[in-house]
Amino acid sequence: MTKLRLLFPFLLCGLIAAAVAQEPPAWQSRLQQLSQQLNLTEDQKEKLKPILRNEAEQVESVRNNTSLTKQQKWAKVHDIHESFEPKVDAVLTPEQQQKLQQMKAQAKEHAHSETH
């Protein structure tokens, strides 16, 4: 029983690490969400993978940059998202682009209503 008690923290860390390892990267979650909401074709999904992966890597780099303030990070992340918007739009049909803009407007409205 004592050995089990000593091993418990290590077992717990292992379980947590395994659970985190199974969490898909942010870009994959975003691709899945866009796929469901915009009814993406397989070709569109393949074209969006490297775009979303690159965007997520850049965002992660900013978030891990300890030399930036919270406001600087927010501004840089915002700039990254805006710079990738035309790349994503280029893969979508006009109807999908319009739906994506509506989704963004709703998300912005929802975020604004939660802060006030």
N, C-alpha and C positions, 0 to 999 in steps of 0.2 A: 504494500500500500504506500509506503514511503517513497519507493522508486517511482510509482505512478504519479504521486504528488510532485515529485521533482521533474518528471518528464512532461507534466501537463502544460506548462507555459510553452515548451517547444512544440508540442503537438498542436496547441492552439495557434501558434504562429504559422505552422505548416498548413493548417486548414484555411487560415485567412489568406495566406499567399496563394493557395490553390484557387480560392474563390476569386481573388483579384486577377489571377492569370486567365481565368475563364471569361472575364469581362472583356467584351470586344473593344477595340480602340475607338476613340471618339469619331473618327472619320467613317468607320464601318457602321456605327449606329446612325450617323447622319445620312449615309447612303441608304440604309434600310428605311429610314423615315421618309426620305425624299422618294424612294422607290414606291412605297405604299401610297403616299399622298398624291404623287404626280403620275402614277402608273408608268414608270420608266420601262423602256424596252431593255433587253439584255445588252444591246449595243450601247445605249445611253449609260447603263451602269458601268460597263467596261471603260467608257471614255471618262466618266466622272471619278472613278477610283483614284487615278494618279493626281487629279486636281484636288480632291478632298483630302487625300493623304498629305500632299504638299502643304496645303493650307493648315491642317492640323499640326504638322511638324513646326511650322513657323509660329503658330499660336503657342504651342508648348514651349518653344524656345523663349518667347517673350515672358511667359508665365514663370519660367525658371530663372529669369534674369533678376538677380537680387540687387542690381545696381539701379533699377527703375522703381519709381514710386508707384503706388496703386493707380493714380491718375494717368501716369505715363504708360503703364501697362494697358490700361483700358483703351487709351487713345491708339496705341500701336495695334492692339488686337482689332479694334474697329477698322483701322486702315487696312489691315490684312484682309479682313472679311470683304471690305469694299473692293480691294484689288482683285479678289477672286470671283466677285459677282459676275463680271463679263465673261469669264472663262466658263462658269457654270451655265450662264444664259446661252452661250454659244452651242451647248449640247442639247438644250431644251427646245421644244416647239413653242411657237408664240402663245398657245393656250397654256402650256405648262409654265412659261415665264410669268404669265398673268396670275395664275394660281399661286405661284411662289411669292409674288409680290403681295398678294392678299394675305398669305400665311404670315409673311414678315410684318405686315401692318397690324394684323391681329395680335401677334406676339408682342410687338412694341406697345400696343394699346393695353394689353394684359399686364405687361411689366410696369407701365406707367400707373395703372390703376392700383397695383399692389404697393407702390411706393407712396401713394397719396391717400 
